[in-house]
Amino acid sequence: MKNVINQSESVSSNVQRGIDFGKVKLSKKVIQKSLELETLFKSNDKVYINDSFGDYTPSYMISFKYKNPNCRDGIRYNYFYVGEVFPKENHYDVRDYRILQDDESFFGFTWKKYKTLEGMINDLMDSNFSFSLSGMMDVKNIRSSEEFVGEEEYTVENLQKYYLEQNFEQYFDFDKEELKQQLLETIKN
């Protein structure tokens, strides 16, 4: 990636200052990986990146745009969380918040590790692309996860069954393949 944002333009206060929460200096590699990640996602209005103030700094919250049928304003209601990204010297750790078909926990998150931004984009935009639990609740205008299953027992199996019966892709405010190609093209340039 050639045109990377300046360190002073970072959405991460840790990257801007070059130190973590413990006031330990961030390595140049971590700062560079952070700036490349930010540049990638700042280049597209279908994705929102912000400082997640996570437990391992620097950390970023990545969100994708969707059509909220409940017409609320603000970032929280127009973008759904995909996960947190933690740039490291030689890879990116991702805490994936989406509900994935192969995720047995369903309620929590899945840890993933990527050597490159290309690998991360290809995985995040694969055919299993889905909502996080909070995004699912927003589009259904549900305030409690118990409301998903109604009269049925509140179990992982019943939530997975409910989830698989939905067509959440109708709420995406982007074409998945087109967005994937745009992001991969940004990495190449």
C-alpha positions as CSV (number, residue, x, y, z in Angstrom):
1,M,0.0,0.0,0.0
2,K,1.6,3.2,-1.1
3,N,-0.5,6.1,0.2
4,V,-0.8,5.4,3.9
5,I,-2.3,8.0,6.3
6,N,0.0,9.9,8.6
7,Q,0.4,8.8,12.2
8,S,-1.2,12.1,13.3
9,E,-4.3,11.2,11.3
10,S,-4.9,7.9,13.1
11,V,-8.2,7.3,14.9
12,S,-6.2,5.5,17.6
13,S,-4.9,7.7,20.3
14,N,-2.3,5.0,21.1
15,V,-1.0,5.1,17.5
16,Q,-1.0,8.9,17.4
17,R,1.1,9.0,20.6
18,G,3.1,5.9,19.7
19,I,2.6,4.3,23.1
20,D,0.2,1.7,24.6
21,F,-2.0,2.2,27.7
22,G,1.0,1.3,29.9
23,K,3.1,4.0,28.2
24,V,5.2,1.4,26.5
25,K,6.5,2.5,23.1
26,L,4.8,0.8,20.2
27,S,7.2,-0.7,17.6
28,K,7.4,0.9,14.2
29,K,6.1,-2.3,12.6
30,V,2.9,-2.2,14.8
31,I,2.4,1.5,14.0
32,Q,2.9,0.8,10.2
33,K,0.5,-2.2,10.3
34,S,-2.1,0.0,12.2
35,L,-1.8,2.8,9.6
36,E,-2.2,0.4,6.7
37,L,-5.3,-1.1,8.4
38,E,-6.8,2.4,8.9
39,T,-6.0,3.5,5.4
40,L,-7.7,0.4,4.0
41,F,-11.0,0.9,5.8
42,K,-11.0,4.7,5.8
43,S,-11.0,4.5,2.0
44,N,-14.6,3.1,1.8
45,D,-17.8,4.5,3.1
46,K,-19.3,1.0,3.5
47,V,-16.9,0.3,6.3
48,Y,-16.4,2.2,9.6
49,I,-13.2,2.0,11.6
50,N,-12.7,3.5,15.1
51,D,-10.5,3.1,18.1
52,S,-12.0,0.3,20.2
53,F,-10.1,1.1,23.3
54,G,-9.6,-2.6,23.6
55,D,-7.6,-4.6,26.0
56,Y,-4.6,-5.1,23.7
57,T,-3.5,-1.8,22.1
58,P,-3.7,-0.6,19.5
59,S,-7.1,-2.0,18.7
60,Y,-9.8,-1.1,16.2
61,M,-13.5,-1.8,15.9
62,I,-14.5,-2.7,12.3
63,S,-18.1,-2.2,11.3
64,F,-20.0,-2.6,8.0
65,K,-22.8,-0.5,6.7
66,Y,-26.3,-1.9,6.7
67,K,-29.8,-0.6,6.0
68,N,-31.5,-0.3,9.3
69,P,-35.2,-0.8,8.9
70,N,-35.8,1.0,12.2
71,C,-34.5,4.3,10.8
72,R,-32.3,5.4,13.7
73,D,-29.5,7.9,13.1
74,G,-25.9,7.6,14.0
75,I,-23.0,5.2,13.5
76,R,-24.3,2.7,16.1
77,Y,-27.5,2.2,14.0
78,N,-26.1,2.4,10.5
79,Y,-23.0,0.1,10.9
80,F,-22.9,-3.3,12.6
81,Y,-19.9,-4.6,14.4
82,V,-17.8,-7.3,12.6
83,G,-15.0,-7.4,15.1
84,E,-11.9,-5.9,16.6
85,V,-8.6,-5.9,15.0
86,F,-5.3,-5.9,16.9
87,P,-2.3,-5.1,14.7
88,K,0.8,-7.0,15.8
89,E,4.4,-6.9,14.4
90,N,3.9,-9.9,12.0
91,H,0.1,-10.4,11.8
92,Y,-3.3,-9.2,12.7
93,D,-5.3,-10.7,15.5
94,V,-9.1,-10.5,15.0
95,R,-11.8,-10.9,17.6
96,D,-14.7,-11.8,15.2
97,Y,-18.1,-10.9,16.6
98,R,-20.2,-12.2,13.8
99,I,-22.4,-15.2,14.2
100,L,-20.6,-17.8,12.2
101,Q,-22.2,-21.1,11.1
102,D,-19.1,-23.1,12.4
103,D,-18.9,-21.2,15.6
104,E,-20.1,-23.4,18.4
105,S,-20.2,-20.7,21.1
106,F,-22.6,-18.5,19.1
107,F,-22.9,-15.9,21.8
108,G,-19.2,-14.9,22.1
109,F,-16.6,-14.3,19.6
110,T,-14.0,-16.3,17.5
111,W,-10.3,-15.4,17.6
112,K,-8.5,-15.4,14.2
113,K,-5.0,-14.6,13.1
114,Y,-4.1,-13.3,9.7
115,K,-0.6,-12.8,8.3
116,T,-1.8,-10.2,5.7
117,L,-4.6,-7.7,5.1
118,E,-5.5,-9.7,2.0
119,G,-6.1,-12.8,4.0
120,M,-8.2,-10.9,6.5
121,I,-10.4,-9.4,3.8
122,N,-10.8,-12.7,2.0
123,D,-12.0,-14.4,5.2
124,L,-14.2,-11.5,6.4
125,M,-16.0,-11.3,3.1
126,D,-16.4,-15.0,2.5
127,S,-19.7,-16.8,1.8
128,N,-20.4,-17.1,5.6
129,F,-20.5,-13.3,6.0
130,S,-23.1,-12.6,8.6
131,F,-24.3,-10.2,11.3
132,S,-23.1,-9.9,14.9
133,L,-25.7,-10.6,17.5
134,S,-26.2,-6.8,18.2
135,G,-26.7,-6.1,14.4
136,M,-29.2,-8.9,14.3
137,M,-31.1,-7.4,17.2
138,D,-31.0,-3.9,15.6
139,V,-32.6,-5.0,12.3
140,K,-35.3,-7.0,14.1
141,N,-35.9,-4.2,16.7
142,I,-35.3,-6.6,19.5
143,R,-33.8,-5.4,22.8
144,S,-33.3,-8.7,24.5
145,S,-31.9,-11.9,23.0
146,E,-34.6,-13.9,24.7
147,E,-37.1,-12.2,22.3
148,F,-35.4,-14.1,19.4
149,V,-36.8,-17.5,20.4
150,G,-40.1,-16.4,21.9
151,E,-41.9,-19.2,23.6
152,E,-39.1,-21.7,22.9
153,E,-36.4,-22.4,25.4
154,Y,-33.5,-19.9,25.3
155,T,-30.7,-22.1,24.1
156,V,-27.8,-21.9,21.6
157,E,-29.6,-24.4,19.4
158,N,-32.8,-22.3,19.3
159,L,-30.8,-19.1,18.6
160,Q,-28.9,-20.8,15.8
161,K,-32.2,-22.2,14.3
162,Y,-33.7,-18.7,14.4
163,Y,-30.6,-17.2,12.9
164,L,-30.5,-19.7,10.0
165,E,-34.1,-19.0,9.1
166,Q,-33.4,-15.3,8.6
167,N,-32.3,-13.5,5.4
168,F,-30.1,-10.8,7.0
169,E,-28.2,-10.2,3.7
170,Q,-31.2,-8.1,2.6
171,Y,-30.1,-5.5,5.1
172,F,-26.5,-5.2,3.9
173,D,-25.9,-1.8,2.3
174,F,-23.3,-3.1,-0.1
175,D,-22.6,-5.9,-2.6
176,K,-20.3,-8.2,-0.7
177,E,-18.2,-9.2,-3.7
178,E,-17.9,-5.6,-5.0
179,L,-16.8,-4.4,-1.6
180,K,-14.3,-7.2,-1.3
181,Q,-12.7,-6.3,-4.6
182,Q,-12.6,-2.5,-3.7
183,L,-10.8,-3.3,-0.5
184,L,-8.3,-5.7,-2.2
185,E,-7.7,-3.1,-4.9
186,T,-6.9,-0.5,-2.2
187,I,-4.3,-2.9,-0.7
188,K,-2.6,-3.3,-4.1
189,N,-2.4,0.5,-4.7
